[in-house]
Amino acid sequence: MSIKNIISKLLSGSQPDADERAELERFDPEKLLSEISDLRARAEAGEREKLSEKERLELDIANISKERDQLKAAHDTMLRRNHLRELSAKSNFSDPDYLDFLAGREELDLADAAACDNFIEKLRREKPEAFSSTLKSGSGSRNTPGFHDRSPLVHEDQISRIISELENTGYRA
């Protein structure tokens, strides 16, 4: 029984018998794919032998040109991604992949620095949430002069004055 028939039987809801189970256990899709790949390679080699020297060279040139074009496209993609990552880091844009998407949608010329600056400024106005904040967290009191000098908040002369005023009013602790 063929694998196709066994699968059809399983899909219809029937249970496979012992012979069908044994056939399924022997079936190795990886081995089948490997055999197909080998057969294709042999077929291409056979076709190649039938070709004249000129046709083989033309085929090699076509294959090399195709590979060159793929490598050039991959290189261009890497350059674009690197440029966008640098632009993202310089402008505090939080997601370089999203910046790539937005730049692609706007058809931004990354070689034009002025266009890039205008694009980033436009994004700052339209999508401020996409940028990392350059502000430090907190209320800002740590930047006030004298904060780190460890001086007491109330000096001794002020404490003495407060105690004497309380005593004058008749307050006893």
N, C-alpha and C positions, 0 to 999 in steps of 0.2 A: 504494500500500500504506500502511496506517495505522501510526502509531508503535507502537500496541498490538501489531499483528501482527509488526512487526520485533522488538520486545522479546521476544515469545513465541518467535520463531525463534531469537534469540540464547540465550535460557534453555534451549532444547532442545539447544543445542550446535552448531547450524548456523552457517555463516559467511554474513554478508550479501553480496548481490551489489552491483554498482556503483550501481544505482538506489537500493537501500536505504541504502547508505552516503551517497549524496548527500542523501537524505531526512533521515537522522540529522544530517548536518552543517547542514542548513537549520533544523532544529528548535531553537528558542530558548525554554527554559522560562521565563526571566525575562520575555520578551515576552508569553508566554501568561498568566502570572500578572498582568501589568500590564493586559492586555485584560480578564481576568476581573474585576479590581478596578474598571475603568472601567464595565463592564457592570453590576456590582452598584450602583455609584453612580448610574448612569442609571435603573436599575430603582427604587431607593429614591426618587429625585427624581420619577419618574413616579407612584409610589404616593403620595407626599407631595402631589402636585398634586391627586390624586383626593380627598384628605381635606378635610373642612371646616376652617374656621379654628379651631374649638374642638378638633378632633381633633389638628390640627398643634400647637397649644399644649400639649395634654396629652402628646403625644409628646416635645416639647421639654422639658417639665417632667420627664418620666420619664428622658430622657437626661441632663439636668443633675443630677438627683437621683442617678443611678447614678455619674456622674463625681464628684459631691461625696462620695459614700460611699467611692469608691476613694481619693480624695485624703485623706479623714479616716483611712482605714485605713493609708495610707502614712505620714501624719503621726504616728499613734499608734505605728507600728512604729519610726519614727525617734526618737521620744521615749523609747521603751523601750530601744532600742539605746544611745542617749546615756546614759541613766541607768545601764544595766549597764556601760558603758565607764567611767563615773565610779566606780562601785562597785568595779569590777575594779582600777582604778588605785589607789584609796584602800586597798584590802585586799591589794594585791600579788598578785592572782590573775593568772596568766600568760596566760590565753586568754579574752577577753571573749565570744567566740562560744560557747565551751563553757559559760561561766557563764550565757549566755542559754538554752542548752539545758537546763541543770540547773534554772534558775529556772522555766522553762516546765513542766518535768516536775513540779516541786514546787508549781506554781500559786502562786508567790510574788507577794504584793501589793507592788509596788515603792514604793508611796506610804507604806507602813508602815515607818518607819526601824527600829523594834525588831525586826520580822520579818526585815528585811534583815540586821541585825546577828546575830540568832540563826542565820540561814541561813549566813552567812559563817563563824561559829564552828563550826557543825556540819560545814561543808566542811573547815575547818582540821583537825578531828579525823579525818574520814573520808578526805580526799584531800589530805594535806599536800604531795604531789608537784606539785599543781597551783598552788602558790603560789611566788612568787619569794622567794628567801632575802634577808633583810635583813642577814645577816652578811657581813663582808668576808672574802675568802679569806686563807689563810696561818695561821701558827701563833699569831699574836697577840703575838709578841715585839716588834713595832714599837710597841706601845702601852705598853711598860714604861718607867718613868722613866729618863732618862739614856741611852736608846738612840741618840738623835740628837745627843748632845753631842760625839761624835767622840773621846771619851776612850779611851786605849789599854786593851785588855783586861787587860794585866799592866803594873803600874807599875814604874818603874826600881828602886825599893827592893826590890821583890819579885824582880826579875831578879838584882840584886846578891846577895840572900840565897840564891837558888837556886845561883848560881855558887860562892859560898863554901862551901855545903854539899857541892857536888860536889867541890870541891878538897880539902875535909877528908876525904873518903872515898878520895881517891887517884885520882880520875878525871881524866884528861887528854884534852882534845879534840884 
